[in-house]
Amino acid sequence: MANQTIKLGGGLRQDCDAISVMKAGMLRFSKPNKYWVESSQRRYVPCVGDTVLGIVVDSKADNFLVDIKGHALAFLPVLAFEGGTRRNIPKFEVGTLIYVRIVKANTGMNLELSCTDATGKAAEFGPLKDGYMFESSTGLSRMLLNSPTCPVLEALGKKLSFEIAVGLNGRVWVNAASPSTIILVANAIMNSESLSGVQQKIMVEKLLQRVQ
Amino acid sequence: MLVQRMEIDRADGRTPNQLRKLACSRNILNRAHGSASWSQGETKVLAAVYGPKAGTKKNENPEKACIEVIWKPKTGQIGKEEKEYEMVLKRTLQNMCLLTVHPNTTTSIIIQVVNDDGALLPCAINAACAALVDAGIPLKHLAVAICCCLAESGRVILDPNKTEEQRLKAFVYLVFPNSIQSVLPEGALQVGGEPYEHGIITSVTHGLMSVDEYFFCLERGRAASAKLSDFLRRSLQLQVPSESSKTG
């Protein structure tokens, strides 16, 4: 293991020559040299490049102040939108839910967000209208965003049609045609946190049977 | 040859070195960012952690995170005793947490006493430690707290209940860092020739005791802290969810 450059992710820190752990969780390794500790919390630790759901708390001259369940409020520059100029600044009321991307997350500096992707296009970022937002843990968000689709979303998607936005900070937004579908999807997702794949499918079927 | 054995009779039939039944559960409160309940026998304490939140108090250093402790007694108003507990807890937890990871933030810890049957402060410290782990606050190491009581004959008994605490002449609360599991060789983690867990974080004494008696209590407390460390580690491990798929 000597003479290798290792990248330390969240939950690990370097203490002179020893690497020690800061949080409780599973130690993960990804080739070639990344180590991190995966844990599921109610609060979010901001990382550059993550997409999160934020709630607008205040608006200043140059920035919107957005709450993303982190340790401090984040700043969303007023011009960080596709085709944004001083003349067409969007007006967000206090309490608007927005889907944003984290641009800067250095310790001690303000968090910076953006409503465009790296190339400058809008790409689904921006305010989310209607629907219902609920909060859960960061572990559940990561499970929902997994690469082979998570069993609960697959099972729900076969019978119902709905739209969801998942923020890595533990917030999930659901929208569907009727309120009962929204409630069903939200409850199914909230229940599925501690269940395995098969248990999730059984739980979804039971919920769907009760409605139909 | 007469061999005299001085046996301490404890009301509940425990030996002097025996701890009460321990129980710990995490993530019990819905709205708190981290929560835990710890019970030793009949003493039970609930701890809730909120944070980190932006901003520090006026007199605190903005380059570090600030820890705020609120102690809520089971009955009655908040008085000097509760303020003292808050101060002891604050200093202990400040030592445990990594304060430079999130500068200019405040983490609030609220301790609610559910039942007081002796060794209240150690129970609260253990609960606060488990709650901090549940909230994901960066920590240097975990801490285990224990109460050692001194009987008239000079024997040390551990983990007294309320009647024993009030009857016996002196007692001391001790907080030790948790034992470290590591892949490094033994020598790398020692500080001044002794293993890490022989250090001491906090010690609060009540009543009169001689220096020798104090060191005797320290030894006994240290030996028992190994058992508490194991229990803490096991109960925190059980509740980490196992993930079957990973991203990246």
Interface residues (C-beta under 8 A of the other chain):
Chain A: R13 D17 A18 S20 M22 K23 A24 G25 M26 R28 S30 E38 S39 S40 Q41 R42 R43 V45 H71 A72 L73 T107 G108 G139 R142 M143 L145 N146 S147 P148 E193 S194 S196 G197
Chain B: H33 G34 G51 P52 K53 A54 L98 V101 H102 P103 N104 T105 V133 A135 G136 P138 L139 K140 S182 L184 A188 L189 L236 V240 P241 S242 E243 S244 S245 K246 T247 G248
